[in-house]
Amino acid sequence: MNDSYINSNYDRLPGSYLFSTIAHKIKEYQGIHPEADIIRLGIGDVTTPLIPEVIKAMHKAVDEMGVKDTFRGYGPEQGYDFLREAIVRGEYTARGIDMDPNDIFVSDGSKCDVANIQELFSEDVRIAIPDPVYPVYLDSNVMAGRTGTLQGDGHFSEVTYLASTAENDFQPDLPKNPVQLIYLCSPNNPTGTVLSRETLQKFVDYANKTGSLILFDGAYNCYIQDESLPHSIFEIPGARTCAIEFRSFSKTAGFTGVRCAYTVIPHELSKLHSMWNRRQCTKFNGVNYVTQRAAEAIYTPQGWKETTAVIKGYMDTAKLIRKELTAAGYTVFGGEHAPYIWWKIPDGEKSFDFFDRLLSTCQVVGTPGSGFGPCGEGYFRLTAFGDHERTKVALQRIKENL
Ligand SMILES: *Cc1c(COP(=O)(O)O)cnc(C)c1O
């Protein structure tokens, strides 16, 4: 086929995907040092198996699928009512937030939702993204031709970056120039920090005033340990006229391999609500029944108890990483309300150089901060998803050898 027929915006995507670069470096090291016992603290995937309550619900749903009277074919593209109602009860009513089940769109993942949502907007809208952040927001807009060209400083010419650093306490300022779409992620991947109520109110007020839209990714909301911190953008007055929220069962309940998430579009945003409905009905055929029953089971009293216990396990590991690195004299952020620890690299070393040094001196793997945006340079991401005892060993090596 003639290459001139392709979407050339793809050629603007920065290099290879961060994680494939890292995988390549690890493989190379393991090739030269086959005896090395590498500990991975870079992994952004859960490792604890599904809770018993979920497994029970899945078995039951599988059995229903094998019986004529209870077999189900295509379900509603927006998700079954039983799950949409369980989400409203468990996530919103429980926190004093009014929510209509019809505003919940169940899907097979937040990555796809957060990447697909941009197709509802015209090509010339300007986006603002936190820096650093989950790369999907930026890359999906690069593919759509909305970002201009990549500059020498790592910024795209037509994107507004919301710097989130230790200097501003990871509470970004409002965009300096007019934007129409604002992505926010709290708790943030990779920094593990949480946006305060004041910061969110500031963005909601800005969005309502300027007619812009906030795309709020709350994939890690269940990791927030302090009840007074905002878990949802819809806790903020005024959000229903200017915000869409993305949630996922991936990190909440270990569904990274099962696949279930949801997007909340308040009916106040009636045009976007009906456009997303049309988009999903045209391009998506729903999440399978067994998976939706599995997700529903998280909200039973027993399911919630088990889910909370798994999250507590990860947070105990996060606490350990924070404590040990701090005791060793390092500066760390995050890890209190998220499974991510954002490690300030000492002495101005570049984050990819630090990756190499950590691998060669400690056989420990993490993720270079620069892979998440220019402001991530000088930082390093560790995750609390790994085995607790292995993480202890890694921290011991860091204390002794780094
Ligand atoms: C893991 C993650 C998601 C979840 O993606 P799924 O497709 O639902 O697995 C969304 N946003 C962020 C920031 C994440 O880190």
Ligand as a Chemical Component Dictionary entry (heavy atoms), coordinates in Angstrom:
data_LIG
# 
_chem_comp.id                   LIG 
_chem_comp.type                 NON-POLYMER 
_chem_comp.pdbx_formal_charge   0 
_chem_comp.three_letter_code    LIG 
# 
loop_
_chem_comp_atom.comp_id 
_chem_comp_atom.atom_id 
_chem_comp_atom.alt_atom_id 
_chem_comp_atom.type_symbol 
_chem_comp_atom.charge 
_chem_comp_atom.model_Cartn_x 
_chem_comp_atom.model_Cartn_y 
_chem_comp_atom.model_Cartn_z 
_chem_comp_atom.pdbx_ordinal 
LIG C1 C1 C 0 -3.843 1.708  35.045 1  
LIG C2 C2 C 0 -4.412 3.007  34.673 2  
LIG C3 C3 C 0 -5.666 3.082  34.053 3  
LIG C4 C4 C 0 -6.503 1.849  33.873 4  
LIG O1 O1 O 0 -6.558 1.371  32.595 5  
LIG P1 P1 P 0 -7.443 0.092  32.250 6  
LIG O2 O2 O 0 -7.502 0.135  30.764 7  
LIG O3 O3 O 0 -8.791 0.270  32.877 8  
LIG O4 O4 O 0 -6.735 -1.124 32.758 9  
LIG C5 C5 C 0 -6.165 4.333  33.735 10 
LIG N1 N1 N 0 -5.489 5.454  34.037 11 
LIG C6 C6 C 0 -4.309 5.395  34.656 12 
LIG C7 C7 C 0 -3.635 6.665  35.022 13 
LIG C8 C8 C 0 -3.729 4.174  34.977 14 
LIG O5 O5 O 0 -2.536 4.152  35.575 15 
# 
loop_
_chem_comp_bond.comp_id 
_chem_comp_bond.atom_id_1 
_chem_comp_bond.atom_id_2 
_chem_comp_bond.value_order 
_chem_comp_bond.pdbx_ordinal 
LIG C1 C2 SING 1  
LIG C2 C3 SING 2  
LIG C2 C8 DOUB 3  
LIG C3 C4 SING 4  
LIG C3 C5 DOUB 5  
LIG C4 O1 SING 6  
LIG O1 P1 SING 7  
LIG P1 O2 DOUB 8  
LIG P1 O3 SING 9  
LIG P1 O4 SING 10 
LIG C5 N1 SING 11 
LIG N1 C6 DOUB 12 
LIG C6 C7 SING 13 
LIG C6 C8 SING 14 
LIG C8 O5 SING 15 
# 
